[in-house]
Each structure stands twice: as structure tokens, then as C-alpha cells.
Amino acid sequence: MKRLIWLCLSALFVFSMLCGCVKKPAESSYEVDVAYFLSVGQIKEAPFALGASLETVAKAENKSDTTGVGIDHETTPIPLDGDTYCGYQVGSCLYYGNKNAEKSTVAFIADLDEAYGFEVGISTKEDIKRAIPSLTPTIASADRRDLFFMMFMLDGCEKMVYTDGKYQLSFIFSDNLLVCTTICDTELWNG
């Protein structure tokens, strides 16, 4: 009886070792339907989309992020004001509207944390390209206009831009690592 139990345990051990050697699919096989979110002017993790009223953003509920993921922050809206824009910061997202526009709506969103499942400081250009095979990006140098919302300009930043009609989605990189994600309604923002 002992030999039978020993034989079964040995077979189980050998089987478990063999199963551990099977190659698992790489995590880079992650795909996200960015095309859909781009077509509706939204960053998946952002509570508001392009075209939302800035008044609605200003009245966002005050609740703490208790997920333990990303930036730990309060979501009390913080006013942002510039020469040509106004807006609010809610959590890790910055919502801007054009001061010269007829309506006070969100025309530009910058997400400083995770966007579409891509994490800041971890995700690379290659990760994002593989995850969005249905769209073709344009890659260029990012300048001060692309990063106007940052307190300082990082040297050598690149942007990977996806466009759908009037919406433009940009992933900004420094040293091939994601720094932030922006989405813009070019008609409202540049108008």
C-alpha cells in the first residue's frame, strides 16, 4: 500500500514538473479596443470624456481612490487656469477647455496615470503598438505644446499619435517609457 501511494505521489510530482515547463503566452499579447474609445473621445479610465461640460467636471464627487493601484489621490476637482485654457484636475486626469470656445466643454484630457491598461513608467512604445494592431500611429518628437500641462519639459520626449476624425490620441514617452496619455478634440481645442 505504501509503495502504491509513493508511486502515485511520484507520478504526480513528475506530471506537475512537466506542466510547469509548458510555455505560457507572453503578457505582451494584451489587446485593447483603443479604436472604440478614440472614436468616442474617451480615455477608458477617465471619469469624463471629451465634450463633457466643464461644470459637470467641477462638480465631481469627492471620493478617495482606495484601489491601491496607481496614484493615491483625492478626486476633489482642482481648478486649472491658463491664458487660453481653463479646466480641472480630478484625480490623475487633467480636463481642459478652450477659453475662446463658445461652449465650456472638455476639449483636451491628459491622464498622468494608467490609461487603457498601459501604466506610466512601465509600458513601452512596442507594448502599445502590439496592443493596438488595428490602428497605425504617427511617431514624432513631443514639444512644449504637447506637454503644456507639465511643470517642466522632459528632454527627448516622443509622441505616438493615433487619429480618428477630429479626435487625436497621443501616448507621450521619455526613454521609451510612457509618461502620460492625452486625447484631444482638435476642432474644439484649436478652434
C-alpha positions as a Markdown table, in Angstrom:
| # | Residue | x | y | z |
|---|---|---|---|---|
| 1 | Met | 0.0 | 0.0 | 0.0 |
| 2 | Lys | 2.9 | 2.4 | 0.9 |
| 3 | Arg | 4.5 | 1.7 | -2.5 |
| 4 | Leu | 1.3 | 2.4 | -4.3 |
| 5 | Ile | 0.9 | 5.8 | -2.5 |
| 6 | Trp | 4.6 | 6.5 | -3.2 |
| 7 | Leu | 4.2 | 5.7 | -6.8 |
| 8 | Cys | 1.1 | 7.9 | -7.2 |
| 9 | Leu | 2.9 | 10.8 | -5.4 |
| 10 | Ser | 6.0 | 10.4 | -7.7 |
| 11 | Ala | 3.8 | 10.3 | -10.8 |
| 12 | Leu | 2.0 | 13.5 | -9.6 |
| 13 | Phe | 5.4 | 15.2 | -8.9 |
| 14 | Val | 6.7 | 14.3 | -12.3 |
| 15 | Phe | 3.5 | 15.4 | -14.0 |
| 16 | Ser | 3.5 | 18.8 | -12.1 |
| 17 | Met | 7.1 | 19.4 | -13.1 |
| 18 | Leu | 6.3 | 18.7 | -16.8 |
| 19 | Cys | 3.3 | 21.1 | -16.7 |
| 20 | Gly | 5.5 | 23.8 | -15.3 |
| 21 | Cys | 7.7 | 23.7 | -18.3 |
| 22 | Val | 5.0 | 24.4 | -20.8 |
| 23 | Lys | 5.4 | 27.9 | -22.3 |
| 24 | Lys | 2.7 | 30.3 | -21.3 |
| 25 | Pro | 1.6 | 33.1 | -23.7 |
| 26 | Ala | 3.5 | 36.3 | -23.2 |
| 27 | Glu | 1.8 | 39.2 | -21.4 |
| 28 | Ser | 2.5 | 41.4 | -24.4 |
| 29 | Ser | -0.4 | 39.6 | -26.2 |
| 30 | Tyr | -2.7 | 42.1 | -24.4 |
| 31 | Glu | -5.0 | 43.9 | -26.8 |
| 32 | Val | -7.4 | 46.8 | -26.1 |
| 33 | Asp | -10.0 | 48.3 | -28.3 |
| 34 | Val | -8.5 | 51.8 | -28.3 |
| 35 | Ala | -10.2 | 52.4 | -31.7 |
| 36 | Tyr | -13.6 | 52.4 | -30.0 |
| 37 | Phe | -12.6 | 54.7 | -27.1 |
| 38 | Leu | -10.8 | 57.0 | -29.6 |
| 39 | Ser | -13.9 | 57.2 | -31.8 |
| 40 | Val | -16.0 | 58.4 | -28.8 |
| 41 | Gly | -13.3 | 60.7 | -27.4 |
| 42 | Gln | -12.7 | 58.9 | -24.2 |
| 43 | Ile | -9.8 | 57.6 | -22.1 |
| 44 | Lys | -11.1 | 54.3 | -20.7 |
| 45 | Glu | -10.0 | 55.0 | -17.0 |
| 46 | Ala | -11.1 | 58.7 | -17.1 |
| 47 | Pro | -14.4 | 59.5 | -15.5 |
| 48 | Phe | -15.3 | 62.2 | -18.1 |
| 49 | Ala | -14.9 | 62.2 | -21.9 |
| 50 | Leu | -14.3 | 64.9 | -24.5 |
| 51 | Gly | -17.3 | 67.1 | -24.9 |
| 52 | Ala | -18.4 | 66.9 | -21.3 |
| 53 | Ser | -19.4 | 70.1 | -19.6 |
| 54 | Leu | -16.6 | 71.6 | -17.5 |
| 55 | Glu | -19.3 | 72.5 | -15.0 |
| 56 | Thr | -20.0 | 68.8 | -14.6 |
| 57 | Val | -16.3 | 68.1 | -14.1 |
| 58 | Ala | -16.2 | 70.9 | -11.5 |
| 59 | Lys | -19.0 | 69.1 | -9.5 |
| 60 | Ala | -17.2 | 65.7 | -9.5 |
| 61 | Glu | -17.8 | 63.8 | -6.3 |
| 62 | Asn | -15.1 | 63.9 | -3.6 |
| 63 | Lys | -14.0 | 60.3 | -3.1 |
| 64 | Ser | -10.7 | 58.8 | -2.4 |
| 65 | Asp | -9.0 | 56.2 | -4.6 |
| 66 | Thr | -8.8 | 53.2 | -2.4 |
| 67 | Thr | -7.9 | 50.6 | -5.1 |
| 68 | Gly | -4.2 | 50.7 | -4.1 |
| 69 | Val | -3.3 | 50.9 | -7.8 |
| 70 | Gly | -1.6 | 53.9 | -9.4 |
| 71 | Ile | -1.7 | 57.3 | -7.8 |
| 72 | Asp | -3.4 | 57.5 | -4.4 |
| 73 | His | -5.3 | 60.7 | -4.7 |
| 74 | Glu | -8.5 | 62.6 | -3.7 |
| 75 | Thr | -10.8 | 63.3 | -6.5 |
| 76 | Thr | -11.8 | 66.8 | -5.4 |
| 77 | Pro | -11.6 | 68.9 | -8.6 |
| 78 | Ile | -8.7 | 71.3 | -8.6 |
| 79 | Pro | -9.1 | 74.4 | -10.8 |
| 80 | Leu | -6.5 | 74.9 | -13.6 |
| 81 | Asp | -6.2 | 78.2 | -15.4 |
| 82 | Gly | -4.0 | 79.5 | -18.2 |
| 83 | Asp | -4.0 | 82.2 | -20.9 |
| 84 | Thr | -6.0 | 80.2 | -23.5 |
| 85 | Tyr | -7.4 | 77.3 | -21.4 |
| 86 | Cys | -9.3 | 76.6 | -18.2 |
| 87 | Gly | -10.1 | 73.3 | -16.6 |
| 88 | Tyr | -9.9 | 71.0 | -13.6 |
| 89 | Gln | -7.8 | 68.2 | -12.3 |
| 90 | Val | -9.8 | 65.2 | -11.0 |
| 91 | Gly | -7.5 | 62.5 | -9.6 |
| 92 | Ser | -4.8 | 61.7 | -12.1 |
| 93 | Cys | -6.7 | 63.3 | -15.1 |
| 94 | Leu | -6.5 | 66.9 | -16.3 |
| 95 | Tyr | -9.5 | 68.2 | -18.2 |
| 96 | Tyr | -9.1 | 71.4 | -20.2 |
| 97 | Gly | -11.4 | 73.6 | -22.2 |
| 98 | Asn | -10.6 | 76.4 | -24.7 |
| 99 | Lys | -11.4 | 79.8 | -23.2 |
| 100 | Asn | -12.2 | 81.1 | -26.7 |
| 101 | Ala | -14.8 | 78.4 | -27.4 |
| 102 | Glu | -18.5 | 79.2 | -27.4 |
| 103 | Lys | -19.3 | 76.3 | -25.0 |
| 104 | Ser | -17.4 | 75.5 | -21.8 |
| 105 | Thr | -16.7 | 71.8 | -22.7 |
| 106 | Val | -13.7 | 69.4 | -22.2 |
| 107 | Ala | -11.6 | 69.6 | -25.4 |
| 108 | Phe | -8.3 | 68.1 | -24.0 |
| 109 | Ile | -7.7 | 65.4 | -21.4 |
| 110 | Ala | -4.3 | 64.4 | -20.0 |
| 111 | Asp | -4.1 | 61.2 | -18.0 |
| 112 | Leu | -0.9 | 61.1 | -15.8 |
| 113 | Asp | -1.5 | 57.5 | -14.6 |
| 114 | Glu | -2.8 | 54.3 | -16.2 |
| 115 | Ala | -4.7 | 54.7 | -19.5 |
| 116 | Tyr | -6.2 | 51.9 | -21.5 |
| 117 | Gly | -4.4 | 49.5 | -19.1 |
| 118 | Phe | -1.0 | 51.0 | -20.0 |
| 119 | Glu | 1.0 | 52.0 | -17.0 |
| 120 | Val | 3.1 | 55.1 | -16.7 |
| 121 | Gly | 6.8 | 54.3 | -16.3 |
| 122 | Ile | 6.3 | 50.7 | -17.3 |
| 123 | Ser | 4.7 | 50.5 | -20.7 |
| 124 | Thr | 6.8 | 51.0 | -23.8 |
| 125 | Lys | 6.0 | 52.0 | -27.4 |
| 126 | Glu | 6.3 | 48.4 | -28.5 |
| 127 | Asp | 3.8 | 47.3 | -25.9 |
| 128 | Ile | 1.3 | 49.8 | -27.1 |
| 129 | Lys | 1.8 | 49.1 | -30.8 |
| 130 | Arg | 1.3 | 45.4 | -30.2 |
| 131 | Ala | -1.9 | 46.0 | -28.1 |
| 132 | Ile | -3.4 | 48.2 | -30.8 |
| 133 | Pro | -2.8 | 46.3 | -34.1 |
| 134 | Ser | -5.9 | 47.8 | -35.8 |
| 135 | Leu | -4.5 | 51.4 | -35.9 |
| 136 | Thr | -1.3 | 52.8 | -37.3 |
| 137 | Pro | 0.4 | 55.5 | -35.3 |
| 138 | Thr | 2.5 | 58.5 | -36.3 |
| 139 | Ile | 5.6 | 59.0 | -34.2 |
| 140 | Ala | 7.2 | 62.4 | -33.8 |
| 141 | Ser | 9.0 | 64.5 | -31.2 |
| 142 | Ala | 6.9 | 65.9 | -28.5 |
| 143 | Asp | 7.2 | 69.7 | -27.9 |
| 144 | Arg | 6.0 | 72.2 | -25.3 |
| 145 | Arg | 2.6 | 72.4 | -26.9 |
| 146 | Asp | 2.1 | 68.7 | -26.4 |
| 147 | Leu | 3.2 | 68.9 | -22.7 |
| 148 | Phe | 1.9 | 72.4 | -21.7 |
| 149 | Phe | 0.3 | 70.9 | -18.6 |
| 150 | Met | 3.6 | 69.6 | -17.2 |
| 151 | Met | 5.6 | 71.7 | -14.8 |
| 152 | Phe | 8.8 | 71.0 | -16.7 |
| 153 | Met | 9.7 | 69.8 | -20.1 |
| 154 | Leu | 11.4 | 66.4 | -20.4 |
| 155 | Asp | 14.2 | 66.3 | -22.9 |
| 156 | Gly | 13.9 | 63.9 | -25.9 |
| 157 | Cys | 10.2 | 63.1 | -25.4 |
| 158 | Glu | 8.4 | 61.3 | -28.3 |
| 159 | Lys | 4.7 | 61.1 | -29.0 |
| 160 | Met | 2.9 | 58.2 | -30.7 |
| 161 | Val | -0.3 | 59.7 | -32.2 |
| 162 | Tyr | -3.5 | 57.9 | -33.3 |
| 163 | Thr | -6.2 | 59.9 | -35.1 |
| 164 | Asp | -9.9 | 59.3 | -35.8 |
| 165 | Gly | -11.6 | 62.2 | -37.4 |
| 166 | Lys | -11.4 | 65.2 | -35.1 |
| 167 | Tyr | -10.0 | 63.1 | -32.1 |
| 168 | Gln | -6.3 | 62.8 | -31.6 |
| 169 | Leu | -4.9 | 60.3 | -29.0 |
| 170 | Ser | -1.2 | 60.7 | -28.0 |
| 171 | Phe | 1.0 | 58.5 | -25.9 |
| 172 | Ile | 4.0 | 60.5 | -24.7 |
| 173 | Phe | 7.3 | 58.7 | -24.0 |
| 174 | Ser | 10.6 | 59.5 | -22.4 |
| 175 | Asp | 13.4 | 57.0 | -22.7 |
| 176 | Asn | 10.8 | 54.7 | -24.4 |
| 177 | Leu | 8.6 | 54.6 | -21.2 |
| 178 | Leu | 5.1 | 56.0 | -21.1 |
| 179 | Val | 5.0 | 59.4 | -19.4 |
| 180 | Cys | 1.3 | 60.3 | -20.0 |
| 181 | Thr | -1.6 | 59.9 | -22.3 |
| 182 | Thr | -3.6 | 62.7 | -23.9 |
| 183 | Ile | -6.7 | 62.9 | -26.0 |
| 184 | Cys | -7.9 | 66.0 | -27.8 |
| 185 | Asp | -10.9 | 67.2 | -29.8 |
| 186 | Thr | -8.8 | 69.2 | -32.4 |
| 187 | Glu | -11.8 | 71.3 | -33.5 |
| 188 | Leu | -12.7 | 72.5 | -30.0 |
| 189 | Trp | -9.1 | 72.8 | -28.8 |
| 190 | Asn | -7.6 | 74.6 | -31.7 |
| 191 | Gly | -10.8 | 76.5 | -32.6 |
